[in-house]
């Protein structure tokens, strides 16, 4: 377990030194733990350079697996918190929607309605939402039953880090065939993929299948770390663009075939309806 914790910190920071500072150990201790894990797996997890380290393909794969494990823990904790007596309203959302869209807005909500306790249940599986008052979905709202309201339905754009954009000089959709792409391979998302996106803009040729991840937050982080281009929504990626962590690689995008919406469940209280109305107007 110590080796996995050390590896996760080193992979997240892409630095043994920074991982050591976070865990309050020496960089040599981090290096030793990573080497013991590499020996056990009989595969290198990092490429070592004189100016730092870089994840190998095996290392990136292990990092994704560890992140998925953390998500499962977060899901369990979120459900326990949602069932606590102090939680007046519970909302279920995916990891991406929770971190990029919902949490910042709940911070604003609490400033205006500090007397209402709200708990999030974070899960990337679109299962029956019987354990919550509200749930946020990506899909066709016209196919829903019950009370729902649209949140946002906007353009899907290609994003990359500022350094990545400078290095690759992307001028048209055909240039996407020449660059590393981050592909999201997650169950039940039904999100637009690179082939569909490029096809909608007129390019139907081959594309690079460079990086595959099964979590959208990890995909965005990989893009920020210069690993490749990633697809995203204006509404969901706005904060990353505003802070300069990501830039749009092309000025044009593709209209999202579906939208994000919030659903009010039958068990919801008057306080839950207030949160529902507030989110729909946020």
C-alpha positions as CSV (number, residue, x, y, z in Angstrom):
1,X,0.0,0.0,0.0
2,X,2.9,2.4,0.8
3,X,4.3,1.8,-2.6
4,X,1.0,2.6,-4.3
5,X,0.5,5.8,-2.3
6,X,4.0,6.9,-3.2
7,X,3.5,6.1,-6.9
8,X,0.1,7.9,-7.0
9,X,1.6,11.1,-5.5
10,X,4.6,10.9,-7.9
11,X,2.4,10.3,-10.9
12,X,0.0,13.1,-10.0
13,X,2.8,15.6,-9.5
14,X,5.0,14.0,-12.2
15,X,7.8,14.6,-9.7
16,X,9.4,12.6,-7.0
17,X,10.5,15.7,-5.2
18,X,7.0,17.2,-5.0
19,X,5.5,13.9,-4.0
20,X,8.0,13.6,-1.2
21,X,7.0,17.1,0.0
22,X,3.4,16.2,0.0
23,X,3.9,12.9,1.9
24,X,6.6,14.4,4.2
25,X,9.3,12.0,3.2
26,X,12.5,12.2,1.2
27,X,12.6,12.0,-2.6
28,X,14.9,9.0,-2.2
29,X,12.1,7.2,-0.2
30,X,9.6,7.9,-3.0
31,X,12.1,6.6,-5.6
32,X,12.7,3.4,-3.5
33,X,8.9,2.7,-3.2
34,X,8.4,3.3,-6.9
35,X,11.3,1.0,-7.8
36,X,9.9,-1.8,-5.5
37,X,6.6,-1.5,-7.3
38,X,8.3,-1.6,-10.7
39,X,10.2,-4.7,-9.6
40,X,7.0,-6.4,-8.5
41,X,5.3,-5.6,-11.8
42,X,8.4,-6.2,-13.8
43,X,7.7,-3.1,-15.8
44,X,8.9,0.5,-15.7
45,X,6.3,3.0,-14.5
46,X,8.4,6.1,-15.1
47,X,11.0,7.2,-17.7
48,X,13.8,9.0,-15.8
49,X,15.4,12.0,-17.4
50,X,18.0,14.4,-16.0
51,X,15.4,17.1,-15.8
52,X,12.6,14.9,-14.2
53,X,10.4,11.9,-14.7
54,X,7.6,11.0,-17.1
55,X,4.9,8.3,-16.9
56,X,5.3,5.3,-19.1
57,X,2.2,3.8,-20.8
58,X,2.2,1.2,-18.0
59,X,2.4,4.0,-15.4
60,X,-0.4,5.9,-16.9
61,X,-2.6,2.8,-17.0
62,X,-1.9,2.1,-13.3
63,X,-2.6,5.7,-12.4
64,X,-6.0,5.5,-14.1
65,X,-6.8,2.3,-12.1
66,X,-5.8,3.9,-8.8
67,X,-7.9,7.0,-9.6
68,X,-10.9,4.7,-10.3
69,X,-10.3,3.1,-6.9
70,X,-10.4,6.6,-5.3
71,X,-13.6,7.4,-7.1
72,X,-15.2,4.3,-5.6
73,X,-14.1,5.4,-2.2
74,X,-15.5,8.9,-2.8
75,X,-18.7,7.3,-4.0
76,X,-19.1,5.3,-0.8
77,X,-18.2,8.3,1.4
78,X,-20.7,10.5,-0.6
79,X,-23.5,8.0,-0.1
80,X,-22.8,7.8,3.6
81,X,-22.8,11.6,3.9
82,X,-26.0,11.8,1.9
83,X,-27.7,9.5,4.4
84,X,-26.6,11.5,7.4
85,X,-29.4,13.3,9.2
86,X,-27.8,16.7,8.7
87,X,-28.1,16.5,4.9
88,X,-31.3,18.2,4.0
89,X,-30.8,17.7,0.2
90,X,-28.8,15.1,-1.7
91,X,-27.6,15.5,-5.4
92,X,-26.1,12.8,-7.5
93,X,-23.6,13.8,-10.3
94,X,-20.6,12.4,-12.2
95,X,-17.1,13.2,-11.1
96,X,-16.7,15.7,-14.0
97,X,-19.9,17.5,-13.4
98,X,-19.4,17.6,-9.7
99,X,-15.8,19.1,-9.8
100,X,-16.2,21.4,-12.8
101,X,-19.8,22.6,-12.7
102,X,-21.8,21.7,-9.6
103,X,-19.4,22.3,-6.7
104,X,-18.6,25.9,-7.6
105,X,-22.3,26.7,-7.9
106,X,-23.1,25.0,-4.6
107,X,-20.5,27.3,-3.0
108,X,-22.6,30.3,-4.3
109,X,-25.8,28.6,-3.2
110,X,-24.5,28.2,0.4
111,X,-23.6,31.8,0.6
112,X,-27.3,32.7,-0.1
113,X,-28.9,29.8,1.7
114,X,-26.6,28.8,4.5
115,X,-29.4,27.2,6.4
116,X,-29.9,24.4,3.8
117,X,-27.4,21.5,4.0
118,X,-26.6,19.9,0.6
119,X,-24.7,16.6,0.1
120,X,-23.3,15.3,-3.1
121,X,-23.2,11.6,-4.2
122,X,-20.5,11.4,-6.8
123,X,-20.8,8.5,-9.2
124,X,-19.9,7.8,-12.8
125,X,-22.5,5.1,-13.3
126,X,-26.0,6.2,-14.5
127,X,-28.0,3.9,-12.2
128,X,-31.5,4.3,-10.6
129,X,-31.4,7.5,-8.6
130,X,-33.5,6.3,-5.7
131,X,-31.0,7.5,-3.0
132,X,-31.1,11.2,-3.8
133,X,-33.4,14.2,-4.2
134,X,-31.8,15.6,-7.4
135,X,-29.6,14.1,-10.1
136,X,-27.7,15.6,-13.0
137,X,-27.6,13.8,-16.3
138,X,-26.2,14.0,-19.9
139,X,-28.8,12.9,-22.4
140,X,-32.1,13.6,-24.2
141,X,-34.3,15.4,-21.7
142,X,-37.4,14.8,-23.9
143,X,-37.1,11.1,-23.2
144,X,-37.2,11.6,-19.4
145,X,-40.2,11.1,-17.2
146,X,-40.8,13.2,-14.2
147,X,-39.7,16.8,-13.4
148,X,-36.6,18.0,-15.3
149,X,-35.0,21.2,-16.4
150,X,-32.1,21.8,-18.9
151,X,-28.8,23.2,-17.4
152,X,-26.7,23.7,-20.5
153,X,-26.5,22.4,-24.1
154,X,-23.5,24.0,-25.9
155,X,-20.6,23.4,-28.2
156,X,-18.1,20.5,-28.0
157,X,-14.6,21.9,-28.6
158,X,-11.1,20.6,-28.9
159,X,-8.9,21.7,-26.0
160,X,-5.2,21.4,-25.2
161,X,-2.7,23.1,-22.9
162,X,-1.1,26.4,-24.1
163,X,2.2,24.7,-24.6
164,X,0.6,21.9,-26.6
165,X,-1.2,24.5,-28.8
166,X,2.1,26.4,-29.4
167,X,4.0,23.2,-30.3
168,X,1.5,21.8,-32.8
169,X,0.1,24.9,-34.7
170,X,-3.4,23.5,-35.4
171,X,-5.1,25.5,-38.1
172,X,-7.9,23.2,-39.4
173,X,-9.7,20.0,-38.5
174,X,-7.4,17.9,-40.8
175,X,-4.5,18.8,-38.5
176,X,-6.1,16.7,-35.7
177,X,-4.8,13.6,-37.6
178,X,-1.2,14.7,-36.9
179,X,-1.4,15.1,-33.1
180,X,-1.8,12.9,-30.1
181,X,-5.4,12.6,-29.0
182,X,-6.9,11.7,-25.6
183,X,-9.7,9.3,-26.1
184,X,-12.4,8.8,-23.4
185,X,-13.4,5.1,-23.0
186,X,-15.9,5.2,-20.2
187,X,-19.1,3.1,-19.9
188,X,-22.5,4.6,-20.1
189,X,-21.3,8.1,-21.1
190,X,-22.5,8.2,-24.7
191,X,-20.3,11.2,-25.2
192,X,-19.2,12.4,-28.7
193,X,-15.9,10.8,-29.6
194,X,-13.1,12.1,-31.8
195,X,-14.2,10.3,-35.0
196,X,-17.7,11.7,-34.7
197,X,-16.4,15.2,-33.8
198,X,-14.0,15.4,-36.7
199,X,-16.6,13.9,-39.1
200,X,-19.0,16.6,-38.2
201,X,-16.4,19.2,-39.2
202,X,-15.7,17.5,-42.5
203,X,-12.7,15.2,-41.8
204,X,-13.3,11.4,-42.1
205,X,-9.7,10.2,-42.3
206,X,-7.6,8.2,-39.7
207,X,-6.7,9.6,-36.3
208,X,-4.1,8.8,-33.7
209,X,-5.2,6.5,-30.9
210,X,-2.6,7.8,-28.5
211,X,-4.0,7.9,-25.0
212,X,-7.1,6.2,-23.7
213,X,-8.6,6.9,-20.2
214,X,-11.9,5.9,-18.6
215,X,-12.6,9.1,-16.6
216,X,-13.2,12.6,-18.0
217,X,-11.4,14.4,-15.1
218,X,-8.3,12.4,-15.8
219,X,-8.6,13.1,-19.5
220,X,-8.7,16.9,-18.7
221,X,-5.7,16.5,-16.4
222,X,-3.8,14.6,-19.1
223,X,-4.5,17.5,-21.6
224,X,-3.2,20.0,-19.0
225,X,-0.1,17.9,-18.7
226,X,0.6,18.3,-22.5
227,X,-0.2,14.6,-23.3
228,X,-2.7,15.5,-26.1
229,X,-5.9,17.1,-27.2
230,X,-9.2,16.5,-25.4
231,X,-12.8,17.1,-26.3
232,X,-14.9,19.1,-23.9
233,X,-18.0,21.3,-23.5
234,X,-17.7,25.1,-23.3
235,X,-19.9,25.1,-20.2
236,X,-18.0,22.3,-18.4
237,X,-14.5,23.5,-19.4
238,X,-15.0,27.3,-19.0
239,X,-13.1,27.5,-15.7
240,X,-10.1,25.7,-17.1
241,X,-10.0,28.1,-20.1
242,X,-10.5,31.2,-17.9
243,X,-7.6,30.2,-15.7
244,X,-5.4,29.5,-18.8
245,X,-4.9,25.8,-18.0
246,X,-6.5,24.9,-21.4
247,X,-7.1,26.7,-24.7
248,X,-9.3,26.0,-27.6
249,X,-7.3,24.4,-30.4
250,X,-9.8,25.4,-33.1
251,X,-12.3,28.3,-33.1
252,X,-15.1,26.2,-34.3
253,X,-16.8,23.3,-32.5
254,X,-19.7,20.9,-32.9
255,X,-23.1,21.3,-31.3
256,X,-23.6,18.8,-28.6
257,X,-26.2,16.1,-29.6
258,X,-27.4,15.9,-26.0
259,X,-27.5,18.3,-23.1
260,X,-27.0,18.4,-19.3
261,X,-30.2,18.5,-17.2
262,X,-31.2,18.2,-13.6
263,X,-34.0,15.9,-12.4
264,X,-36.2,16.3,-9.3
265,X,-37.1,13.0,-7.8
266,X,-40.5,12.2,-6.2
267,X,-39.1,11.9,-2.7
268,X,-37.7,15.5,-2.9
269,X,-38.7,18.0,-0.1
270,X,-39.4,21.7,-0.4
271,X,-35.8,22.5,0.3
272,X,-34.7,20.1,-2.6
273,X,-37.1,22.0,-4.9
274,X,-35.5,25.3,-3.9
275,X,-32.0,23.9,-4.8
276,X,-33.5,22.5,-8.1
277,X,-34.9,25.9,-9.0
278,X,-31.7,27.6,-8.1
279,X,-29.5,25.3,-10.1
280,X,-31.8,25.6,-13.2
281,X,-31.4,29.4,-13.0
282,X,-27.7,29.5,-12.1
